[in-house]
Amino acid sequence: MTVDEYKKLKPGKRNKYGNTKTDGYDSVRERDRHAELLLLQKAGAISDLERQVKFVLIAKSQYGQELRYVADFTYFESGRLVVEDVKSEPTKTPLYRWKKRMMAERYGILIRET
């Protein structure tokens, strides 16, 4: 039995939001956006592009683990830090909106949604 035959027998698990994980990215849109940002960096429009950057919103305490927001991308554009998240309407959950507000309150950062 080949790997492909085995995979056909095994039921696949659907992702929560219907996205397709690919090439180490959470979605095809995120992979494509990273490619665009790499071109912008190469052209000199942005600099210091990073993926999956963690921001601590509430530090670890006796009550539990730290709460953090993980940005899809961060980069500098015209000397200013940009925090970007690839979002679709279903992924704008109440928890995401809370984290977005905490980023603004704690760090003064407005998340750019693409």
Protein Blocks (a to p, Z undefined) as FASTA:
>chain_A
ZZklmmmmpccdddfklpaceehiabfklmmmmmmmmmmmmnopaghiaehiacdfbdcd
fkbccdddddfbdcdeehiacddddddfklmcfklmmmmmmmmmmnopacddZZ
